[in-house]
């Protein structure tokens, strides 16, 4: 029984969509209000994506009330707006574990719930996946609806249009809801638009439309085509949506996505209608709706840490050192002050990559191409052809979406596009979909690429300068999410010698060769090994490609054990080192080589230091790896376990 003092008395009685569907429609506004309150309260505790979820509260309630989920498939694009959906789909008791270790994912996840038919955290995949569901349903003779909810931002990606074109051509039964929360496609809507949308989606209209089409079939082809176009354009003049009609979708809208009296009749009409082919419902919503601080914020509280519900003030920790992203932005601005050929390109992540700061200083030299990484990469290739110095600042995990363009349009043509890969390695609460695990491997196999990774923020400044200087081939710089070490930074960066590493600590028994920010822990491991009487060298590779062959040769020749450490997947830096060792015959005389890299599994969301521990890439793991290689018991380095 619901608590008499509860702030959400009606929502307390609803844990599944079936219970929601049992409620009368006049109770749904109360459900929406309580759902919004619960969402705000939960995210204030966990942090996460707030604005997007606030914008789809009524839409979420309406969809689950009208459609028979989970039999009917509801696919959320990206998934950062799915928290209200999770609350209504038997996960409210765990909603305050969002993005926490062992808790709910911040995105949709097939393994988490049958109400999540498709996992997503990258954008613009919903229509493709939904079409797959629809075609499989038809081939199997099943009967269920497929509903895809996609935002107007995600519509900037070419994949969405590829899917719509395919769906329109196939005439598969598919429902797409365009969640337009930026007013980027349609103006505000009112009662007339709602009435027209309800009318056009209704059975009587569809019956008249079908009758008209049936009658037109008895006329000569030119007259038939003219009648079809007249009906289409008449509808287009009244409601818009001509673009979607051209792609083969029956367009309905725009309608107010916060008005249940508008949403429910249209959704019911579409559910019960006898449409030929896919339908697109255009719902206009407001990101951050119903929470003052979010509505007033420039980013509508897209992503937040824990916050005070009353004031909206976020509990951001006091930084002890600058963020790598901020250091990169400042370094690039400094370089651009002295080189007018430098331009910056991002794919809908200006603040996430630091390019918002660059854009404030150089608005004419900053380009946000939208959620279109493929276009962004080839756009940079064109800029490079004309002698510009493009920096493509893209998350490591997002560059995966443009791999073909990286290969064909950049690498094969040896164009000096400078890739800056933020969020390399473990990313904490964003989880598996945002971890930059694979870039060392997927770029390292491409001929002519220069790959580098800074051990700290000082090295990052120098590597930005290095990329500016590399003007004859592509290069990629990777750095992690989070803070640097608090080092003093120079006014200007200095270009490093390409393909040359450095030695930070000299030893004789064990060598640890680090690539990237694992260097700090490598130095800790060396201290512990030294305390056990095992003299340890620590080197910073700086470059995975071209690899410092002289450094590798020296470490292999002068030490009994050589360990490589990287925050990347198998096939990355360790493979480059192994190839060099084998090529030079340095594995032929007893060298104990031990590569350390991310395990061959996806690592769940949690804190970054927890993820490093789960991956076995911390200082204690390096110590154990070294001792085991030497045959020692890690608890007592003085007693060999084996000869």
C-alpha positions as CSV (number, residue, x, y, z in Angstrom):
1,X,0.0,0.0,0.0
2,X,1.2,3.5,-0.8
3,X,2.7,5.6,2.0
4,X,0.2,8.3,3.0
5,X,3.0,10.8,3.3
6,X,4.6,9.9,0.0
7,X,5.3,12.6,-2.6
8,X,4.4,10.0,-5.3
9,X,1.2,8.2,-4.1
10,X,-0.1,7.2,-7.5
11,X,3.3,6.3,-8.9
12,X,3.9,4.1,-5.9
13,X,1.1,1.8,-7.2
14,X,2.7,1.6,-10.7
15,X,5.8,-0.5,-11.2
16,X,5.1,-1.9,-14.6
17,X,3.5,-0.7,-17.8
18,X,0.7,-3.2,-17.4
19,X,-0.3,-1.4,-14.2
20,X,0.0,2.0,-16.0
21,X,-2.3,0.8,-18.7
22,X,-4.9,-0.2,-16.1
23,X,-5.2,3.4,-15.0
24,X,-7.9,5.7,-16.5
25,X,-6.5,8.4,-18.8
26,X,-7.5,11.2,-16.4
27,X,-4.9,9.8,-13.9
28,X,-2.0,10.1,-16.4
29,X,-1.2,13.7,-15.8
30,X,-0.7,13.0,-12.1
31,X,1.5,10.0,-13.0
32,X,3.6,12.3,-15.3
33,X,4.0,14.9,-12.5
34,X,5.0,12.3,-9.9
35,X,7.4,10.6,-12.4
36,X,9.1,13.9,-13.1
37,X,9.5,14.5,-9.4
38,X,10.9,11.0,-8.9
39,X,13.3,11.5,-11.8
40,X,14.7,14.8,-10.4
41,X,15.1,13.3,-6.9
42,X,16.8,10.1,-8.1
43,X,19.3,11.9,-10.4
44,X,20.1,14.4,-7.6
45,X,21.5,11.4,-5.7
46,X,23.2,9.6,-8.6
47,X,24.1,12.2,-11.1
48,X,23.6,11.4,-14.8
49,X,21.6,12.7,-17.8
50,X,18.7,14.8,-16.5
51,X,17.5,17.3,-19.1
52,X,16.7,14.7,-21.8
53,X,14.6,12.5,-19.5
54,X,12.7,15.5,-18.2
55,X,11.7,16.3,-21.8
56,X,10.1,12.9,-22.5
57,X,8.2,12.3,-19.3
58,X,4.7,12.7,-20.9
59,X,5.8,10.9,-24.0
60,X,7.1,8.0,-22.0
61,X,3.9,7.8,-20.0
62,X,1.8,8.0,-23.2
63,X,3.8,5.3,-25.1
64,X,3.6,2.8,-22.3
65,X,-0.1,3.5,-21.7
66,X,-1.0,3.0,-25.4
67,X,1.4,0.2,-26.5
68,X,1.7,-3.3,-25.0
69,X,5.3,-3.2,-23.9
70,X,7.4,-5.4,-23.8
71,X,5.5,-7.3,-26.5
72,X,5.5,-4.1,-28.5
73,X,9.1,-3.1,-28.9
74,X,10.1,0.4,-27.7
75,X,13.6,1.5,-28.8
76,X,15.1,4.6,-27.4
77,X,17.8,6.3,-29.6
78,X,21.0,7.0,-27.6
79,X,19.3,6.1,-24.4
80,X,20.2,9.1,-22.2
81,X,16.5,10.0,-22.0
82,X,15.5,6.5,-20.7
83,X,15.4,7.1,-17.0
84,X,11.6,7.7,-16.8
85,X,11.2,4.6,-18.9
86,X,13.3,2.6,-16.4
87,X,11.2,3.9,-13.5
88,X,8.0,2.7,-15.2
89,X,9.5,-0.7,-16.2
90,X,10.0,-2.5,-12.9
91,X,13.3,-0.8,-12.0
92,X,12.2,2.0,-9.8
93,X,13.5,0.2,-6.7
94,X,17.0,0.4,-8.3
95,X,16.8,3.8,-9.9
96,X,19.1,5.3,-7.2
97,X,21.8,2.9,-8.3
98,X,22.0,4.5,-11.8
99,X,25.6,4.6,-13.1
100,X,26.9,3.3,-9.8
101,X,29.1,0.2,-9.3
102,X,26.8,-2.8,-9.7
103,X,23.8,-0.6,-10.4
104,X,21.6,0.2,-13.4
105,X,23.2,1.4,-16.6
106,X,22.7,5.0,-17.6
107,X,21.5,3.7,-21.0
108,X,19.2,1.0,-22.3
109,X,20.6,-2.5,-21.9
110,X,19.3,-5.8,-23.2
111,X,20.7,-7.8,-20.4
112,X,19.1,-5.5,-17.8
113,X,15.4,-5.7,-18.8
114,X,13.1,-7.2,-21.3
115,X,11.7,-3.7,-21.7
116,X,15.0,-2.7,-23.3
117,X,14.9,-4.5,-26.6
118,X,18.0,-2.8,-28.0
119,X,21.0,-1.4,-26.1
120,X,22.1,2.0,-27.2
121,X,24.4,4.8,-26.0
122,X,25.6,6.1,-29.4
123,X,23.1,8.0,-31.4
124,X,21.1,7.4,-34.6
125,X,20.8,3.7,-34.4
126,X,17.1,3.3,-33.4
127,X,15.4,3.4,-36.8
128,X,17.9,0.8,-38.3
129,X,17.4,-1.5,-35.3
130,X,13.6,-1.0,-35.3
131,X,13.4,-1.8,-39.0
132,X,15.3,-5.0,-38.3
133,X,12.7,-5.9,-35.7
134,X,9.9,-5.1,-38.0
135,X,11.2,-7.1,-40.9
136,X,12.0,-10.1,-38.6
137,X,8.4,-9.8,-37.3
138,X,6.9,-9.9,-40.8
139,X,9.1,-12.8,-41.9
140,X,8.1,-14.8,-38.8
141,X,4.4,-13.9,-39.1
142,X,4.3,-12.2,-35.7
143,X,2.1,-9.4,-34.6
144,X,3.5,-6.5,-32.6
145,X,4.3,-2.8,-32.9
146,X,7.8,-1.4,-33.2
147,X,8.2,2.2,-31.8
148,X,11.5,4.1,-32.2
149,X,12.0,7.4,-30.3
150,X,14.8,9.5,-31.9
151,X,15.8,13.1,-31.0
152,X,16.2,15.9,-33.5
153,X,20.0,16.0,-32.7
154,X,20.3,12.3,-33.7
155,X,18.6,13.2,-36.9
156,X,21.8,15.0,-38.0
157,X,23.5,11.7,-38.5
158,X,23.4,10.1,-42.0
159,X,22.6,6.7,-40.6
160,X,19.1,7.8,-39.5
161,X,18.3,8.9,-43.1
162,X,19.8,5.7,-44.5
163,X,17.4,3.7,-42.3
164,X,14.4,5.9,-43.2
165,X,15.1,5.5,-46.8
166,X,15.3,1.8,-46.5
167,X,12.2,1.6,-44.3
168,X,10.2,3.8,-46.7
169,X,11.2,1.7,-49.7
170,X,10.3,-1.6,-47.9
171,X,6.9,-0.3,-46.7
172,X,7.5,-2.1,-43.4
173,X,5.1,-1.3,-40.5
174,X,7.2,0.9,-38.3
175,X,6.4,3.8,-35.9
176,X,9.1,6.5,-35.5
177,X,8.6,9.3,-33.0
178,X,10.7,12.3,-33.6
179,X,11.4,14.0,-30.2
180,X,12.2,17.5,-31.4
181,X,13.4,19.2,-28.2
182,X,15.5,22.0,-29.8
183,X,12.8,23.5,-32.0
184,X,15.3,22.9,-34.8
185,X,12.8,21.4,-37.1
186,X,9.4,22.9,-36.3
187,X,8.0,26.0,-34.7
188,X,5.8,25.9,-31.6
189,X,2.6,24.1,-32.1
190,X,-0.9,24.6,-30.9
191,X,-4.5,23.4,-30.9
192,X,-4.9,23.5,-34.7
193,X,-1.8,21.5,-35.3
194,X,-3.0,18.9,-32.7
195,X,-6.4,18.7,-34.3
196,X,-4.9,18.2,-37.8
197,X,-2.5,15.5,-36.5
198,X,-5.4,13.7,-34.8
199,X,-7.5,14.0,-37.9
200,X,-4.8,12.8,-40.3
201,X,-3.9,9.8,-38.1
202,X,-7.6,8.8,-37.7
203,X,-9.3,5.8,-39.2
204,X,-11.9,7.9,-41.1
205,X,-9.2,9.9,-42.8
206,X,-7.3,6.8,-43.6
207,X,-10.4,5.2,-45.0
208,X,-11.1,8.2,-47.2
209,X,-7.5,8.2,-48.3
210,X,-7.6,4.5,-49.2
211,X,-10.8,5.0,-51.1
212,X,-9.3,7.8,-53.0
213,X,-6.3,5.7,-53.8
214,X,-8.5,2.8,-54.9
215,X,-10.6,5.1,-57.2
216,X,-7.4,6.7,-58.6
217,X,-6.1,3.3,-59.7
218,X,-8.9,3.2,-62.3
219,X,-7.6,6.4,-63.9
220,X,-4.7,6.6,-66.4
221,X,-1.3,6.7,-64.7
222,X,-0.7,10.5,-65.2
223,X,-4.0,11.3,-63.5
224,X,-3.3,8.8,-60.7
225,X,0.1,10.3,-60.0
226,X,-1.3,13.8,-60.0
227,X,-4.0,12.9,-57.4
228,X,-1.4,11.2,-55.1
229,X,0.9,14.3,-55.3
230,X,-2.0,16.7,-54.7
231,X,-3.0,14.8,-51.5
232,X,0.6,14.6,-50.3
233,X,1.3,18.3,-50.8
234,X,-2.0,19.4,-49.4
235,X,-1.0,17.5,-46.2
236,X,2.4,19.0,-46.4
237,X,1.1,22.5,-46.6
238,X,-1.1,21.9,-43.5
239,X,1.4,20.0,-41.3
240,X,4.9,20.1,-42.8
241,X,6.9,17.0,-43.0
242,X,7.5,16.9,-46.8
243,X,11.1,15.6,-46.3
244,X,9.8,12.6,-44.4
245,X,7.1,12.0,-46.9
246,X,9.8,11.9,-49.6
247,X,11.6,9.2,-47.7
248,X,8.4,7.1,-47.7
249,X,7.1,7.9,-44.2
250,X,3.5,9.0,-43.4
251,X,4.1,12.2,-41.5
252,X,1.9,13.3,-38.5
253,X,2.6,16.4,-36.6
254,X,4.0,18.5,-35.2
255,X,2.2,17.9,-31.8
256,X,2.9,19.1,-28.3
257,X,4.9,16.3,-26.7
258,X,4.0,17.5,-23.2
259,X,0.2,17.5,-23.7
260,X,-1.3,14.1,-23.0
261,X,-4.6,15.1,-24.6
262,X,-2.7,15.6,-27.9
263,X,-0.4,12.6,-27.6
264,X,-2.8,9.8,-26.6
265,X,-5.3,10.1,-29.5
266,X,-2.5,10.2,-32.1
267,X,-0.7,7.3,-30.6
268,X,-3.9,5.3,-30.4
269,X,-4.8,6.1,-34.0
270,X,-1.3,5.0,-35.2
271,X,-1.5,1.8,-33.1
272,X,-4.9,0.9,-34.5
273,X,-4.6,2.3,-38.0
274,X,-4.2,0.4,-41.2
275,X,-1.2,2.3,-42.5
276,X,0.8,1.2,-45.5
277,X,4.5,1.5,-44.5
278,X,6.2,3.5,-41.8
279,X,4.8,6.4,-39.8
280,X,6.6,9.4,-38.3
281,X,5.1,11.3,-35.4
282,X,6.7,14.6,-34.8
283,X,6.5,15.6,-31.1
284,X,7.9,19.0,-30.0
285,X,9.2,18.9,-26.4
286,X,11.3,21.0,-24.1
287,X,14.6,19.6,-22.7
288,X,14.7,20.0,-19.0
289,X,10.9,20.5,-18.8
290,X,9.3,21.0,-15.4
291,X,12.5,21.8,-13.5
292,X,13.4,25.4,-13.3
293,X,17.2,25.2,-13.0
294,X,17.3,22.8,-16.0
295,X,15.0,25.0,-18.1
296,X,17.2,28.0,-17.4
297,X,20.6,26.3,-18.0
298,X,22.2,26.7,-21.4
299,X,22.7,22.9,-21.7
300,X,19.3,22.1,-20.0
301,X,21.2,20.0,-17.4
302,X,22.1,17.5,-20.1
303,X,24.6,15.7,-17.8
304,X,24.9,16.5,-14.1
305,X,26.7,15.3,-11.0
306,X,24.8,15.1,-7.7
307,X,22.8,18.3,-7.0
308,X,20.5,20.0,-4.5
309,X,16.9,19.6,-5.7
310,X,15.7,22.9,-4.3
311,X,18.5,25.1,-5.7
312,X,19.7,23.0,-8.6
313,X,23.3,23.6,-7.4
314,X,25.6,20.8,-8.4
315,X,28.0,19.3,-5.9
316,X,31.0,19.5,-8.2
317,X,34.2,18.5,-6.4
318,X,37.0,21.0,-6.1
319,X,39.6,20.1,-8.7
320,X,43.1,19.4,-7.6
321,X,44.5,19.7,-11.1
322,X,43.2,20.8,-14.5
323,X,41.2,18.4,-16.7
324,X,43.0,16.9,-19.6
325,X,40.2,18.2,-21.9
326,X,40.8,21.8,-20.6
327,X,44.6,21.5,-21.0
328,X,44.1,20.3,-24.6
329,X,41.8,23.2,-25.4
330,X,44.2,25.8,-23.9
331,X,47.2,24.3,-25.8
332,X,45.3,24.3,-29.1
333,X,44.2,27.9,-28.6
334,X,47.8,28.9,-27.9
335,X,49.0,27.1,-31.1
336,X,46.2,28.7,-33.1
337,X,47.2,32.2,-31.9
338,X,50.4,31.6,-33.8
339,X,49.2,29.6,-36.7
340,X,46.2,30.8,-38.6
341,X,45.9,27.5,-40.6
342,X,44.8,25.6,-37.5
343,X,41.1,24.8,-37.5
344,X,39.1,22.6,-35.1
345,X,36.3,20.2,-35.9
346,X,33.9,18.4,-33.5
347,X,30.9,16.1,-34.0
348,X,28.3,17.6,-31.7
349,X,30.6,17.6,-28.6
350,X,32.0,21.1,-28.3
351,X,32.0,21.2,-24.5
352,X,32.9,17.5,-24.1
353,X,36.1,18.0,-26.2
354,X,36.9,21.5,-25.0
355,X,36.3,23.0,-28.4
356,X,33.7,25.4,-27.0
357,X,36.6,27.4,-25.5
358,X,38.4,27.3,-28.9
359,X,35.2,28.4,-30.6
360,X,34.8,31.4,-28.3
361,X,38.3,32.5,-29.3
362,X,38.1,31.5,-33.0
363,X,34.5,31.2,-34.1
364,X,35.3,31.2,-37.8
365,X,37.8,28.4,-37.4
366,X,35.6,26.1,-35.3
367,X,33.2,23.7,-36.9
368,X,30.6,21.5,-35.2
369,X,29.3,19.1,-37.9
370,X,26.6,17.5,-35.7
371,X,26.4,13.9,-34.9
372,X,28.2,13.0,-38.2
373,X,31.6,11.6,-37.4
374,X,31.9,10.2,-40.9
375,X,31.3,13.5,-42.6
376,X,33.6,15.2,-40.0
377,X,36.6,13.1,-40.8
378,X,36.3,13.5,-44.6
379,X,35.6,17.2,-44.1
380,X,38.9,17.4,-42.3
381,X,40.5,15.5,-45.2
382,X,39.3,18.2,-47.6
383,X,40.6,20.9,-45.3
384,X,44.0,19.2,-45.2
385,X,44.1,19.0,-49.0
386,X,43.9,22.8,-49.1
387,X,46.8,23.3,-46.7
388,X,44.8,23.8,-43.5
389,X,45.8,22.1,-40.2
390,X,42.5,20.4,-39.1
391,X,42.2,19.0,-35.5
392,X,39.4,16.5,-35.3
393,X,38.5,16.4,-31.6
394,X,36.4,13.3,-31.2
395,X,35.9,10.8,-28.3
396,X,37.9,7.6,-29.0
397,X,34.7,5.6,-28.9
398,X,32.9,7.9,-31.4
399,X,35.7,7.8,-33.9
400,X,34.9,4.1,-34.3
401,X,31.8,5.3,-36.2
402,X,34.0,6.9,-38.9
403,X,36.7,4.2,-39.4
404,X,36.1,3.7,-43.1
405,X,36.7,7.5,-43.6
406,X,39.8,7.3,-41.5
407,X,41.2,4.5,-43.7
408,X,40.2,5.7,-47.2
409,X,40.0,9.4,-47.0
410,X,42.9,10.1,-44.6
411,X,45.3,7.2,-44.2
412,X,45.5,6.1,-47.9
413,X,46.0,9.6,-49.0
414,X,48.5,10.4,-46.2
415,X,46.7,13.6,-45.3
416,X,47.8,15.4,-42.2
417,X,44.6,15.3,-40.3
418,X,45.2,15.5,-36.6
419,X,42.9,13.3,-34.5
420,X,42.6,14.2,-30.8
421,X,40.9,11.3,-29.0
422,X,39.3,12.3,-25.7
423,X,38.0,9.7,-23.2
424,X,40.7,7.2,-24.1
425,X,40.6,4.2,-21.7
426,X,38.2,3.8,-18.8
427,X,35.5,6.4,-18.5
428,X,33.8,5.6,-15.2
429,X,30.0,5.9,-15.0
430,X,29.4,6.1,-18.8
431,X,30.4,2.4,-19.0
432,X,31.2,0.1,-21.8
433,X,29.7,2.1,-24.7
434,X,31.9,5.1,-24.0
435,X,35.2,3.4,-23.1
436,X,38.0,4.3,-25.5
437,X,39.5,0.8,-25.5
438,X,40.3,0.2,-29.1
439,X,41.9,3.2,-30.8
440,X,45.5,2.1,-30.3
441,X,44.7,-1.2,-32.2
442,X,42.4,0.2,-34.9
443,X,44.7,3.1,-35.8
444,X,47.9,1.2,-35.1
445,X,47.4,-1.1,-38.0
446,X,47.1,1.8,-40.5
447,X,50.3,2.6,-42.5
448,X,51.8,6.0,-41.9
449,X,49.8,7.0,-38.8
450,X,51.7,8.6,-35.9
451,X,50.2,7.5,-32.6
452,X,51.1,9.2,-29.3
453,X,49.8,9.3,-25.7
454,X,50.8,11.7,-23.0
455,X,51.8,10.4,-19.5
456,X,50.5,13.7,-17.9
457,X,49.2,17.1,-18.8
458,X,52.7,18.6,-19.5
459,X,53.3,15.9,-22.1
460,X,49.9,16.7,-23.6
461,X,50.8,20.3,-24.2
462,X,54.0,19.2,-26.0
463,X,52.1,16.6,-28.0
464,X,49.6,19.2,-29.3
465,X,52.6,21.2,-30.5
466,X,54.0,17.9,-32.0
467,X,50.8,17.4,-34.0
468,X,50.9,21.0,-35.3
469,X,54.4,20.2,-36.6
470,X,53.5,16.9,-38.3
471,X,52.4,18.1,-41.7
472,X,53.1,15.1,-44.0
473,X,50.9,12.3,-42.5
474,X,48.0,11.7,-40.2
475,X,48.5,11.6,-36.4
476,X,46.4,10.7,-33.4
477,X,46.8,11.8,-29.8
478,X,44.9,10.0,-27.0
479,X,44.3,11.1,-23.5
480,X,41.9,10.0,-20.7
481,X,38.9,11.5,-19.0
482,X,39.7,13.3,-15.7
483,X,42.3,15.4,-14.1
484,X,46.0,15.6,-14.7
485,X,48.7,15.5,-12.0
486,X,48.8,19.2,-11.2
487,X,52.1,19.9,-13.0
488,X,53.2,23.4,-14.0
489,X,52.6,24.0,-17.6
490,X,54.7,26.0,-20.0
491,X,53.5,29.1,-21.9
492,X,54.1,27.3,-25.2
493,X,54.4,23.6,-26.1
494,X,57.5,22.2,-27.7
495,X,57.3,19.7,-30.5
496,X,58.8,16.3,-29.5
497,X,61.0,14.2,-31.7
498,X,58.6,11.8,-33.4
499,X,59.1,8.2,-32.4
500,X,61.3,8.8,-29.4
501,X,60.5,7.8,-25.8
502,X,62.2,8.7,-22.6
503,X,63.5,6.9,-19.5
504,X,62.4,8.2,-16.1
505,X,64.0,5.8,-13.8
506,X,67.1,3.5,-14.3
507,X,67.3,0.0,-13.1
508,X,68.9,-3.4,-14.0
509,X,66.5,-6.3,-13.4
510,X,63.0,-5.3,-14.5
511,X,61.8,-2.8,-17.2
512,X,58.3,-1.3,-17.3
513,X,57.5,0.5,-20.6
514,X,54.4,2.6,-20.2
515,X,52.2,4.1,-22.9
516,X,50.0,6.9,-21.7
517,X,48.9,7.8,-18.2
518,X,49.6,4.4,-16.6
519,X,53.1,5.9,-16.1
520,X,52.3,7.2,-12.6
521,X,51.4,3.8,-11.4
522,X,54.4,2.3,-13.1
523,X,56.6,4.6,-11.0
524,X,54.8,3.4,-7.9
525,X,55.3,-0.2,-8.9
526,X,59.0,0.4,-9.4
527,X,59.3,1.9,-5.9
528,X,57.7,-1.2,-4.4
529,X,59.8,-3.5,-6.5
530,X,62.9,-1.6,-5.5
531,X,61.9,-2.0,-1.8
532,X,62.0,-5.7,-2.5
533,X,65.5,-5.5,-3.9
534,X,64.5,-5.7,-7.5
535,X,66.0,-2.8,-9.5
536,X,63.5,-1.5,-11.9
537,X,63.7,0.8,-15.0
538,X,60.6,2.9,-15.9
539,X,60.3,4.3,-19.4
540,X,57.6,6.3,-21.2
541,X,57.2,5.2,-24.8
542,X,55.3,8.4,-25.8
543,X,54.7,7.0,-29.2
544,X,53.1,3.7,-30.1
545,X,53.9,4.3,-33.8
546,X,56.5,4.9,-34.9
547,X,57.8,2.9,-32.0
548,X,61.2,3.8,-30.4
549,X,63.1,0.7,-31.6
550,X,66.3,1.8,-29.9
551,X,64.6,2.1,-26.6
552,X,62.9,-1.3,-26.9
553,X,66.1,-2.9,-27.9
554,X,67.9,-1.4,-24.9
555,X,65.2,-2.4,-22.4
556,X,65.2,-5.9,-23.8
557,X,68.9,-6.3,-23.8
558,X,69.6,-4.9,-20.3
559,X,66.8,-6.5,-18.3
560,X,65.5,-9.9,-17.4
561,X,61.8,-8.9,-17.5
562,X,60.1,-6.4,-19.8
563,X,56.6,-5.3,-19.0
564,X,54.4,-3.1,-21.2
565,X,51.4,-1.3,-19.7
566,X,48.6,0.5,-21.6
567,X,45.0,1.4,-21.1
568,X,43.9,-0.2,-24.3
569,X,42.6,-3.5,-25.7
570,X,44.6,-6.4,-27.1
571,X,46.2,-5.7,-30.4
572,X,47.4,-2.2,-29.3
573,X,50.7,-1.0,-27.9
574,X,51.9,-4.4,-26.7
575,X,51.5,-5.8,-30.1
576,X,53.6,-3.1,-31.6
577,X,56.3,-3.9,-29.0
578,X,56.1,-7.6,-29.5
579,X,56.4,-7.2,-33.3
580,X,59.6,-5.1,-32.8
581,X,61.0,-7.7,-30.3
582,X,60.3,-10.5,-32.7
583,X,61.7,-8.6,-35.7
584,X,65.0,-7.9,-33.9
585,X,65.3,-11.4,-32.5
586,X,65.1,-10.1,-28.9
587,X,62.8,-12.9,-27.8
588,X,65.4,-15.6,-28.7
589,X,67.6,-15.4,-25.6
590,X,65.3,-15.8,-22.6
591,X,63.7,-12.3,-22.2
592,X,60.6,-12.6,-20.1
593,X,58.1,-10.3,-21.9
594,X,54.8,-9.6,-20.1
595,X,52.2,-7.4,-21.8
596,X,49.5,-5.7,-19.6
597,X,46.4,-4.4,-21.4
598,X,42.7,-4.4,-20.9
599,X,41.2,-7.9,-20.5
600,X,39.3,-9.4,-23.4
601,X,35.9,-8.5,-22.0
602,X,33.8,-5.4,-21.6
603,X,34.1,-3.7,-18.2
604,X,31.0,-2.4,-16.5
605,X,30.4,1.1,-15.3
606,X,31.9,2.2,-12.0
607,X,34.5,4.6,-10.8
608,X,37.6,4.9,-13.0
609,X,40.0,3.7,-10.3
610,X,37.7,0.7,-9.7
611,X,37.7,-0.1,-13.4
612,X,41.5,0.0,-13.5
613,X,41.6,-2.4,-10.6
614,X,39.1,-4.7,-12.3
615,X,41.2,-4.6,-15.5
616,X,44.3,-5.5,-13.5
617,X,46.3,-2.4,-14.6
618,X,47.2,-0.8,-11.3
619,X,50.5,-0.5,-9.6
620,X,49.9,-3.7,-7.5
621,X,49.1,-5.6,-10.6
622,X,52.4,-4.5,-12.2
623,X,54.3,-5.7,-9.1
624,X,52.6,-9.1,-9.2
625,X,53.3,-9.4,-12.9
626,X,57.0,-8.7,-12.4
627,X,57.4,-11.0,-9.5
628,X,55.5,-13.8,-11.2
629,X,57.7,-13.5,-14.3
630,X,60.7,-13.9,-12.1
631,X,59.2,-16.9,-10.3
632,X,58.8,-15.1,-6.9
633,X,56.0,-15.3,-4.5
634,X,54.5,-11.8,-4.6
635,X,54.2,-11.8,-0.8
636,X,58.0,-12.5,-0.3
637,X,60.3,-11.6,-3.2
638,X,63.2,-13.3,-1.4
639,X,61.9,-16.9,-2.0
640,X,61.8,-18.1,-5.5
641,X,58.8,-20.3,-6.3
642,X,60.6,-21.9,-9.2
643,X,64.1,-21.8,-10.6
